[in-house]
């Protein structure tokens, strides 16, 4: 039988890589590929909640054009923003 945490990680990876916009697929999908295995259950909760939002909203927040809602102002969101900045600088 598979580990429920591993099943959750696989589901989140799939959702991250199939966002619907190329920019979100690139940022969120690549972030997930590099970070999901290291995330705690609490971090997975934060990431999963963020994935429930629309891509244009997420990318507006990640770009810094608008602040995210308080519920998404957390460590995972900050890590995604840092990751996006690293992608842009390469």
Backbone as CSV, one residue per row, in Angstrom:
resi,resn,N_x,N_y,N_z,CA_x,CA_y,CA_z,C_x,C_y,C_z
1,UNK,0.850,-1.185,0.000,0.000,0.000,0.000,0.894,1.245,0.000
2,UNK,0.491,2.253,-0.731,1.279,3.477,-0.852,1.094,4.388,0.352
3,UNK,2.123,5.145,0.617,2.131,6.123,1.693,1.188,7.280,1.333
4,UNK,0.236,7.640,2.200,-0.696,8.737,1.896,0.011,10.064,1.607
5,UNK,1.117,10.322,2.272,1.857,11.554,2.040,2.469,11.549,0.637
6,UNK,2.950,10.387,0.211,3.525,10.282,-1.131,2.447,10.425,-2.204
7,UNK,1.284,9.855,-1.960,0.160,10.003,-2.889,-0.212,11.478,-2.998
8,UNK,-0.254,12.150,-1.889,-0.568,13.583,-1.875,0.469,14.380,-2.670
9,UNK,1.725,14.063,-2.467,2.796,14.755,-3.198,2.656,14.534,-4.710
10,UNK,2.349,13.334,-5.118,2.182,13.051,-6.548,1.003,13.828,-7.128
11,UNK,-0.078,13.892,-6.381,-1.255,14.642,-6.835,-0.930,16.126,-6.963
12,UNK,-0.235,16.678,-5.978,0.135,18.091,-6.016,1.121,18.378,-7.148
13,UNK,2.011,17.446,-7.411,2.942,17.630,-8.518,2.174,17.688,-9.837
14,UNK,1.249,16.783,-10.014,0.429,16.775,-11.235,-0.321,18.101,-11.379
15,UNK,-0.960,18.553,-10.306,-1.708,19.814,-10.353,-0.791,20.999,-10.623
16,UNK,0.429,20.937,-10.144,1.388,22.030,-10.310,1.898,22.141,-11.739
17,UNK,2.016,21.018,-12.395,2.570,21.004,-13.749,1.510,21.222,-14.815
18,UNK,0.253,21.200,-14.449,-0.852,21.339,-15.400,-1.756,22.500,-14.987
19,UNK,-1.170,23.670,-14.838,-1.897,24.828,-14.319,-2.809,25.464,-15.353
20,UNK,-2.399,25.511,-16.595,-3.233,26.128,-17.612,-2.577,27.313,-18.289
21,UNK,-1.593,27.908,-17.655,-0.819,28.955,-18.313,0.644,28.539,-18.289
22,UNK,1.365,28.882,-19.353,2.767,28.458,-19.440,3.605,29.041,-18.320
23,UNK,3.349,30.307,-17.979,4.128,30.944,-16.916,3.920,30.223,-15.581
24,UNK,2.663,29.940,-15.253,2.373,29.238,-13.999,2.911,27.811,-14.031
25,UNK,2.769,27.132,-15.176,3.326,25.779,-15.297,4.824,25.799,-15.018
26,UNK,5.509,26.803,-15.566,6.948,26.878,-15.406,7.328,27.160,-13.955
27,UNK,6.760,28.204,-13.376,7.151,28.606,-12.025,6.661,27.600,-10.991
28,UNK,5.381,27.346,-10.979,4.809,26.480,-9.949,5.204,25.022,-10.171
29,UNK,5.162,24.578,-11.432,5.523,23.197,-11.735,6.970,22.890,-11.397
30,UNK,7.881,23.771,-11.806,9.293,23.527,-11.504,9.573,23.647,-10.010
31,UNK,8.907,24.606,-9.358,9.054,24.716,-7.906,8.638,23.402,-7.243
32,UNK,7.507,22.870,-7.663,7.002,21.619,-7.078,7.970,20.470,-7.328
33,UNK,8.483,20.361,-8.553,9.407,19.270,-8.871,10.643,19.318,-7.976
34,UNK,11.099,20.512,-7.646,12.319,20.644,-6.855,12.082,20.643,-5.340
35,UNK,10.841,20.860,-4.902,10.620,21.071,-3.470,9.602,20.167,-2.786
36,UNK,8.717,19.538,-3.523,7.649,18.760,-2.876,8.168,17.680,-1.935
37,UNK,9.211,16.985,-2.327,9.702,15.881,-1.504,10.242,16.340,-0.156
38,UNK,10.624,17.617,-0.066,11.192,18.155,1.175,10.133,18.818,2.061
39,UNK,8.919,18.995,1.538,7.905,19.740,2.286,7.319,18.924,3.431
40,UNK,7.088,19.630,4.527,6.393,19.038,5.664,4.900,18.989,5.364
41,UNK,4.165,18.336,6.210,2.711,18.272,6.042,2.093,19.680,6.079
42,UNK,2.586,20.522,6.973,2.077,21.900,7.060,2.391,22.679,5.786
43,UNK,3.589,22.500,5.253,3.946,23.179,4.008,3.118,22.660,2.843
44,UNK,2.838,21.370,2.829,1.964,20.813,1.796,0.576,21.427,1.886
45,UNK,0.083,21.643,3.100,-1.216,22.297,3.285,-1.209,23.697,2.667
46,UNK,-0.146,24.447,2.926,-0.030,25.806,2.395,0.047,25.783,0.871
47,UNK,0.832,24.878,0.327,0.980,24.777,-1.118,-0.331,24.359,-1.766
48,UNK,-0.995,23.400,-1.174,-2.271,22.921,-1.711,-3.313,24.037,-1.706
49,UNK,-3.346,24.836,-0.654,-4.288,25.962,-0.581,-3.999,26.979,-1.683
50,UNK,-2.725,27.236,-1.932,-2.362,28.183,-2.988,-2.790,27.670,-4.355
51,UNK,-2.660,26.368,-4.573,-3.035,25.783,-5.864,-4.529,25.888,-6.144
52,UNK,-5.327,26.157,-5.132,-6.768,26.313,-5.324,-7.113,27.655,-5.968
53,UNK,-6.155,28.565,-5.997,-6.377,29.899,-6.564,-6.191,29.879,-8.078
54,UNK,-6.701,30.912,-8.741,-6.562,31.046,-10.190,-5.142,31.454,-10.559
55,UNK,-4.665,30.940,-11.683,-3.309,31.261,-12.137,-3.037,32.758,-12.243
56,UNK,-3.931,33.534,-12.863,-3.625,34.975,-12.966,-3.426,35.631,-11.603
57,UNK,-4.214,35.221,-10.618,-4.060,35.773,-9.268,-2.713,35.370,-8.676
58,UNK,-2.388,34.085,-8.766,-1.124,33.599,-8.212,0.050,34.328,-8.845
59,UNK,0.045,34.441,-10.158,1.176,35.054,-10.842,1.253,36.557,-10.557
60,UNK,0.126,37.211,-10.332,0.131,38.624,-9.933,0.780,38.765,-8.564
61,UNK,0.458,37.856,-7.656,1.045,37.894,-6.314,2.537,37.575,-6.367
62,UNK,2.886,36.532,-7.120,4.283,36.117,-7.203,5.141,37.201,-7.856
63,UNK,4.569,37.905,-8.809,5.323,38.971,-9.489,5.495,40.206,-8.612
64,UNK,4.716,40.289,-7.535,4.813,41.438,-6.636,3.922,42.598,-7.039
65,UNK,3.103,42.408,-8.072,2.194,43.460,-8.508,1.133,43.744,-7.452
66,UNK,0.674,42.688,-6.803,-0.292,42.798,-5.707,0.148,41.878,-4.579
67,UNK,-0.236,42.229,-3.371,0.034,41.356,-2.226,-0.973,40.213,-2.218
68,UNK,-0.518,39.025,-1.834,-1.459,37.908,-1.729,-2.359,38.107,-0.515
69,UNK,-3.488,37.422,-0.494,-4.322,37.452,0.707,-3.525,36.946,1.909
70,UNK,-3.921,37.359,3.086,-3.209,36.962,4.308,-3.048,35.455,4.425
71,UNK,-4.048,34.704,3.989,-3.977,33.243,4.128,-2.835,32.632,3.314
72,UNK,-2.322,33.375,2.325,-1.214,32.858,1.508,0.115,33.543,1.821
73,UNK,0.130,34.424,2.778,1.382,35.071,3.176,2.087,34.154,4.177
74,UNK,2.820,33.205,3.615,3.481,32.189,4.428,4.815,31.796,3.798
75,UNK,5.498,30.880,4.429,6.833,30.478,3.988,6.824,29.866,2.593
76,UNK,5.836,29.067,2.276,5.785,28.450,0.945,5.646,29.515,-0.128
77,UNK,4.791,30.496,0.094,4.638,31.565,-0.887,5.960,32.316,-1.066
78,UNK,6.632,32.607,0.015,7.930,33.300,-0.067,8.938,32.459,-0.837
79,UNK,8.932,31.168,-0.612,9.861,30.285,-1.324,9.555,30.247,-2.821
80,UNK,8.278,30.281,-3.190,7.903,30.317,-4.606,8.385,31.619,-5.242
81,UNK,8.216,32.730,-4.538,8.690,34.028,-5.052,10.205,34.009,-5.238
82,UNK,10.922,33.483,-4.272,12.382,33.380,-4.386,12.765,32.496,-5.568
83,UNK,12.047,31.399,-5.730,12.306,30.478,-6.825,12.090,31.172,-8.166
84,UNK,10.999,31.928,-8.280,10.708,32.658,-9.512,11.832,33.631,-9.825
85,UNK,12.334,34.324,-8.821,13.420,35.278,-9.045,14.696,34.576,-9.505
86,UNK,14.962,33.404,-8.980,16.126,32.619,-9.429,15.956,32.219,-10.890
87,UNK,14.752,31.783,-11.255,14.487,31.404,-12.651,14.728,32.575,-13.594
88,UNK,14.277,33.754,-13.198,14.420,34.930,-14.050,15.855,35.383,-14.197
89,UNK,16.678,35.107,-13.213,18.073,35.549,-13.240,18.998,34.570,-13.963
90,UNK,18.470,33.457,-14.455,19.318,32.492,-15.169,19.065,32.534,-16.634
